[in-house]
Amino acid sequence: MRSNRLPIVFFAAAIVVMAGSVLWLVWESQSAESYKADLSKVKHTLHSGKPKAAAPVSKAPADAAKAAEPGPVTTPVIDTLNIPGSVPNEALLTFQSAEAMAAFRARASALGLEVLGYDHKLRMVRVRFKSPAGLNNDLTDHASDYAYIGPNLITRIPNVPAPAPQTDTANAGGSAPFRTQMLNAIGATGNRSGWGKGVTVAVLDSGITNHPALAGVQIAHYDLVNDGSAFYGHGTAMASLIAGNDANAGGVAVAAKLIDMRVADGNGDSNTALLSSGIMQATDLGARVINISLGATGDSPVLDEAVNYALSRNVVVVAAAGNEQLDALSMPAGIPGVLSVGAVDATGLQAYFSNSGEGLVLAAPGVGIISAYSGNKLVIGSGTSQASAITSGVVAYLLGRGYYAQNIIPLLTRSALPLSAPSVAVGAGLLQLPK
């Protein structure tokens, strides 16, 4: 009997083992699927960005209150005010939104701040203060409204210093005048009566006055300084080099239209706020070329934004390298994308006053240049201002011929006449009209 039961016992045990194995396989399968699902969630979290830390376990009511506090606000960029080269007791403020700017303007007086001007597109407000305390308090209360707080830098029409290299000892010291040979030197010969037709050039300067050299030139006048002072003749000189039609003070693009955007006062002084607003307005008025024969020794995010606004709308911005005998370009000439222009003399040497710097695009005649001047005068002047204006005339000529704005700098650098000086001094070489 016992021997007959033994197979049955073994058979029953086998059934139990098999059943247990099946149950174990089922459990393992479910565990694996659960693990895959959890892993999928982990991968999804990683692909979605930085995983959030687990919320801490509250140990006391104080912890719960701290957890309910809002996250940090965006910190505005704050530069030191009243630095050398800035307008004393002035600040430039930019805001995160138009609403934030409007709210600030409404409360500025109560803060002891005088609003001197503003620009909607730049979301910029220019203020004067007796003490920065009110501005500091407003920054504490409305930090998330601000994008930038900084000085209002002085920009000015540069004077020509004494003819001896100072900071930039590598300057070749060129001083031979061009006089009547300026147009010949860049290849601008022949009948120019139709050059620049259909192209508008904005002259951001000290204002353009009536002059026989500009007779027949269509000029629209805008005055951002609006101080009632007599116009400094520099703007008239630049206009005549761009579009003048006098036999003795002829410009390059005599058929171009001009926008006279006055941003500098009777002393040739301006500032970042006026220059930036002038760039914005000239762009919106349809300028295809903006000539800036003035500059600052420092950069500003406000000026950068204005220049980039113009560049993004296919405006060619031409700016003077500066006359300070420095080894750095003035601003906005030093901003990427700007057609920066240095000066050379009649022998092709870097002019003794012309700034050098990385990113200089090219050089143009800038020593002993004949131009118009206020009071129906003709003068002989020197500077990177003149070199910039002559270049703006060439740009207007090329745009009038159908060239695209984005191709102007490559075209001019390819066609420039190579010079012996390094590129930081003369860029690609002497400006030449492409043939």
C-alpha positions in Angstrom: 0.0 0.0 0.0 2.8 2.3 0.9 4.6 1.8 -2.4 1.4 2.5 -4.4 1.0 5.9 -2.6 4.5 7.1 -3.2 4.0 8.1 -6.9 0.9 10.0 -5.9 2.8 12.0 -3.3 5.6 12.9 -5.7 3.0 13.9 -8.3 1.2 16.1 -5.9 4.4 17.8 -4.8 5.3 18.4 -8.4 2.0 20.1 -9.0 2.6 22.4 -5.9 6.1 23.3 -7.2 4.8 24.1 -10.7 2.0 26.2 -9.3 4.4 28.1 -7.2 6.7 28.7 -10.2 3.9 30.0 -12.2 2.8 32.4 -9.5 6.5 33.6 -9.1 6.8 34.3 -12.8 3.5 36.2 -12.8 4.7 38.3 -9.9 8.1 39.0 -11.5 6.4 40.0 -14.7 4.2 42.5 -12.9 7.2 43.8 -11.0 9.2 44.3 -14.2 6.3 46.2 -15.9 6.1 48.3 -12.8 9.8 49.0 -12.9 9.6 49.9 -16.6 6.8 52.3 -15.9 8.7 54.0 -13.1 11.8 54.2 -15.3 9.7 55.8 -18.0 8.5 58.4 -15.6 12.1 59.2 -14.6 13.2 59.5 -18.3 10.2 61.7 -19.0 11.2 64.0 -16.1 14.8 64.3 -17.4 13.7 65.1 -20.9 11.3 67.7 -19.6 14.0 69.7 -17.9 15.7 69.8 -14.5 13.7 67.5 -12.1 12.1 69.4 -9.2 13.4 68.6 -5.8 11.0 66.7 -3.6 9.1 69.0 -1.2 10.7 68.9 2.2 8.8 67.5 5.1 7.5 70.3 7.2 8.9 70.2 10.7 7.3 73.4 12.0 4.7 76.0 11.0 7.6 78.3 10.1 8.7 75.9 7.4 5.3 75.9 5.8 5.2 79.7 5.7 8.7 79.7 4.1 7.6 77.2 1.4 4.7 79.5 0.5 7.0 82.5 -0.3 7.2 83.4 -4.0 10.3 82.6 -6.0 13.0 85.1 -6.7 12.3 87.9 -9.2 14.4 88.7 -12.3 17.3 90.8 -11.2 17.9 93.9 -13.3 21.3 94.8 -14.7 22.6 97.8 -12.6 25.6 99.8 -13.7 27.3 102.5 -11.6 26.0 106.0 -12.1 28.0 109.2 -12.4 31.0 107.5 -13.9 33.6 109.5 -15.9 32.2 110.2 -19.4 28.6 110.2 -18.2 26.1 113.1 -17.9 26.2 114.1 -14.2 23.2 113.1 -12.1 21.4 111.4 -15.0 20.3 107.7 -15.4 18.9 105.6 -18.2 16.3 103.1 -17.1 14.8 100.4 -19.3 11.8 98.3 -18.3 10.4 94.8 -18.8 7.2 96.1 -20.3 5.4 99.2 -21.6 3.1 99.0 -18.6 6.0 99.0 -16.2 7.5 102.0 -17.9 4.2 103.9 -17.8 3.7 103.1 -14.1 7.2 104.4 -13.3 6.6 107.7 -15.2 3.5 108.2 -13.1 5.4 107.9 -9.8 8.7 109.4 -10.8 8.0 112.9 -9.5 7.1 111.5 -6.1 10.4 109.8 -6.0 12.3 113.0 -6.6 13.2 112.1 -10.2 12.8 114.4 -13.2 11.8 112.6 -16.4 13.8 114.3 -19.2 12.6 112.0 -22.0 11.5 108.5 -22.9 11.3 106.1 -25.8 8.4 103.7 -26.1 10.1 101.2 -28.4 13.2 101.0 -26.3 11.1 101.1 -23.1 13.6 103.6 -21.9 13.3 106.6 -19.6 15.9 109.3 -19.1 15.9 110.8 -15.6 17.7 113.4 -13.6 18.2 113.0 -9.9 19.5 115.1 -7.1 20.0 112.0 -5.0 19.8 108.4 -6.1 17.8 107.5 -2.9 14.5 107.7 -4.7 15.7 105.4 -7.5 17.1 103.0 -5.0 13.8 102.9 -3.1 11.9 102.3 -6.3 14.3 99.5 -7.3 13.6 97.8 -4.0 9.8 98.1 -4.4 9.6 97.3 -8.1 12.7 95.3 -9.0 10.8 93.0 -11.3 9.8 96.0 -13.5 13.3 97.0 -14.4 15.6 95.5 -17.1 18.5 97.9 -16.8 19.7 100.9 -14.8 22.8 102.7 -15.9 24.5 106.1 -16.7 23.6 108.3 -19.6 26.9 108.4 -21.4 28.2 111.5 -23.1 28.5 111.2 -26.9 30.1 114.0 -28.8 31.4 115.1 -32.1 35.2 114.5 -31.8 37.7 117.3 -32.1 41.0 116.7 -33.9 43.8 116.6 -31.4 47.4 117.9 -31.8 49.3 116.0 -34.5 51.3 113.8 -32.2 50.3 110.2 -31.4 49.4 109.8 -27.8 47.9 106.6 -26.6 48.2 104.7 -29.9 51.9 104.7 -30.5 51.5 102.4 -33.5 49.6 105.2 -35.4 51.5 106.1 -38.6 50.9 109.8 -38.1 49.4 110.6 -41.6 48.7 114.2 -42.1 48.9 114.9 -45.9 45.6 116.6 -47.0 43.4 115.5 -49.8 41.8 118.9 -50.6 40.1 118.6 -54.0 41.2 115.0 -54.6 38.9 113.2 -52.2 36.4 112.0 -54.8 39.2 110.9 -57.2 40.9 108.9 -54.4 37.8 106.7 -53.9 37.0 106.3 -57.6 33.9 108.6 -57.5 34.4 110.3 -60.8 32.2 111.2 -63.7 28.6 112.3 -63.7 27.1 111.7 -60.2 23.8 113.5 -60.8 21.7 110.3 -60.3 23.8 108.7 -57.6 21.8 107.6 -54.5 18.4 108.2 -56.2 15.6 106.7 -54.2 17.8 106.3 -51.1 17.3 108.2 -47.8 20.3 108.8 -45.6 19.9 109.9 -42.0 22.5 112.3 -40.7 22.6 112.0 -36.9 24.6 115.1 -36.0 24.4 118.7 -34.9 21.7 119.7 -37.5 21.8 120.8 -41.1 21.5 124.4 -42.1 20.7 125.9 -45.5 23.7 126.0 -47.8 24.3 126.5 -51.5 26.1 123.2 -51.6 22.9 121.5 -50.6 20.6 123.4 -53.0 18.0 121.1 -54.4 18.7 118.3 -51.9 15.5 117.1 -50.2 16.0 117.3 -46.5 13.6 116.5 -43.7 14.5 118.2 -40.4 14.0 116.7 -36.9 15.4 118.2 -33.7 15.7 116.0 -30.7 17.9 118.5 -28.8 15.4 121.3 -29.1 17.4 123.7 -27.0 17.0 126.8 -29.1 20.8 127.1 -29.6 22.5 127.9 -32.9 23.4 124.8 -34.9 27.0 123.7 -34.9 28.2 123.6 -38.5 29.5 120.0 -38.3 26.1 118.5 -39.4 26.1 120.7 -42.5 29.6 119.6 -43.4 28.7 115.9 -43.1 25.5 116.4 -45.3 27.6 118.1 -48.0 30.0 115.1 -48.1 27.1 112.7 -48.5 24.9 114.6 -51.0 26.4 118.0 -51.7 26.4 119.3 -55.3 28.8 122.2 -55.1 31.7 122.0 -57.6 34.1 122.7 -54.7 32.3 120.8 -52.0 30.7 117.9 -53.8 29.3 114.8 -52.1 29.1 111.3 -53.4 25.4 110.6 -53.7 24.0 113.9 -54.9 20.5 112.5 -55.6 20.0 111.0 -52.2 17.4 112.3 -49.8 18.5 113.3 -46.3 17.0 113.1 -42.8 18.5 115.7 -40.6 18.2 114.1 -37.1 19.7 116.6 -34.7 21.1 114.8 -31.7 24.0 117.1 -30.8 23.9 120.7 -29.4 25.8 123.8 -30.3 28.9 122.5 -28.7 28.7 119.1 -30.5 27.7 117.3 -27.3 25.0 114.6 -27.2 24.3 111.5 -25.0 23.3 107.9 -25.3 19.6 108.6 -24.8 19.4 111.1 -27.7 21.5 109.1 -30.0 19.6 105.9 -29.3 16.2 107.6 -29.9 17.6 109.2 -33.0 18.6 105.8 -34.4 15.1 104.4 -33.7 13.3 107.4 -35.3 15.5 107.5 -38.3 14.9 103.8 -38.9 11.1 104.2 -38.6 11.2 107.2 -40.9 12.6 105.0 -43.7 16.3 105.7 -43.6 18.3 103.1 -45.4 21.6 104.5 -44.3 22.4 106.1 -40.9 25.5 108.2 -40.6 26.9 108.7 -37.1 29.9 111.0 -37.1 30.1 111.1 -33.3 30.6 108.7 -30.5 31.2 107.7 -26.9 34.2 106.1 -25.2 31.9 103.5 -23.5 29.1 101.2 -24.5 25.5 101.0 -23.3 22.9 98.3 -23.7 20.4 101.0 -24.8 22.6 102.0 -27.7 23.3 98.4 -28.6 19.5 97.7 -28.7 18.9 100.8 -30.9 21.7 99.8 -33.4 20.4 96.2 -33.6 16.9 97.5 -34.2 18.2 99.4 -37.3 20.4 96.5 -38.5 17.5 94.1 -38.2 15.5 96.3 -40.6 18.2 96.3 -43.2 19.6 99.7 -42.4 23.3 100.2 -43.0 24.7 102.0 -39.9 28.0 103.8 -40.7 30.0 105.2 -37.7 33.2 107.1 -37.2 36.0 105.3 -35.4 36.9 108.4 -33.4 39.6 111.0 -33.3 41.1 110.3 -29.8 44.3 108.6 -31.0 43.2 105.6 -29.0 43.6 101.9 -29.7 39.9 101.3 -29.3 36.9 102.3 -31.4 34.3 104.8 -30.3 30.8 103.6 -29.8 28.7 102.8 -31.8 31.5 102.1 -34.3 32.7 99.3 -32.1 29.3 97.5 -32.1 29.2 94.4 -34.3 27.4 94.9 -37.6 28.2 98.6 -37.8 30.3 99.8 -40.8 33.1 101.4 -38.8 35.3 103.8 -40.6 38.8 105.1 -39.8 40.7 107.9 -41.6 43.7 108.0 -43.8 45.7 110.8 -45.3 46.4 111.5 -49.0 49.4 109.1 -49.0 47.4 106.2 -47.6 48.8 106.4 -44.0 46.5 106.1 -41.0 45.6 109.6 -40.0 47.4 110.7 -36.9 44.2 111.2 -34.9 42.3 108.1 -36.1 41.4 105.5 -33.5 42.4 101.9 -34.1 40.6 98.7 -32.9 39.4 95.2 -33.6 36.5 95.2 -36.0 37.4 98.3 -37.9 35.8 97.7 -41.4 37.8 100.1 -43.6 39.3 103.6 -43.9 38.3 106.6 -46.0 39.8 110.0 -46.8 39.8 112.0 -43.6 42.6 114.6 -43.7 42.2 118.0 -45.4 38.7 117.5 -46.7 36.7 120.4 -48.3 33.1 120.6 -47.2 30.3 123.1 -46.6 29.7 124.7 -43.2 27.1 126.9 -41.6 27.0 130.5 -42.7 27.4 129.5 -46.3 31.1 128.8 -45.7 33.4 126.3 -47.2 36.0 124.8 -44.8 38.9 122.3 -44.9 38.4 119.8 -42.1 39.9 116.5 -40.9 38.5 113.6 -38.9 36.9 110.2 -39.0 33.7 112.2 -39.1 34.5 113.1 -42.7 35.6 109.6 -43.5 32.3 108.2 -42.2 30.2 110.7 -44.2 32.1 109.9 -47.4 31.5 106.2 -46.8 27.8 106.8 -46.2 27.6 108.5 -49.6 29.2 105.5 -51.2 26.7 103.2 -49.4 23.8 105.3 -50.7 25.2 105.1 -54.2 25.4 101.3 -54.0 21.9 100.9 -52.5 20.6 103.1 -55.3 22.2 100.7 -57.8 20.2 97.8 -56.3 22.7 96.2 -53.9 21.2 94.6 -50.8 22.0 96.1 -47.4 23.4 92.9 -46.0 25.9 92.7 -48.9 27.3 96.2 -48.5 30.1 95.5 -45.9 31.4 92.3 -47.7 31.3 94.2 -51.0 33.3 97.2 -49.7 35.8 95.1 -47.9 36.5 93.1 -51.1 36.8 96.3 -53.2 38.9 98.3 -50.7 42.5 99.3 -51.8 44.9 97.3 -49.6 47.2 99.5 -47.5 50.4 98.7 -45.6 49.0 99.3 -42.2 47.4 96.5 -40.1 43.7 95.9 -40.2 43.2 97.4 -36.7 44.4 100.7 -38.1 42.8 100.8 -41.6 40.5 97.8 -41.7 40.4 96.2 -45.2 42.0 99.3 -46.7 41.0 102.5 -48.5 37.4 102.9 -49.5 36.8 102.4 -53.3 33.7 102.4 -55.4 33.2 98.9 -56.7 33.5 98.7 -60.5 
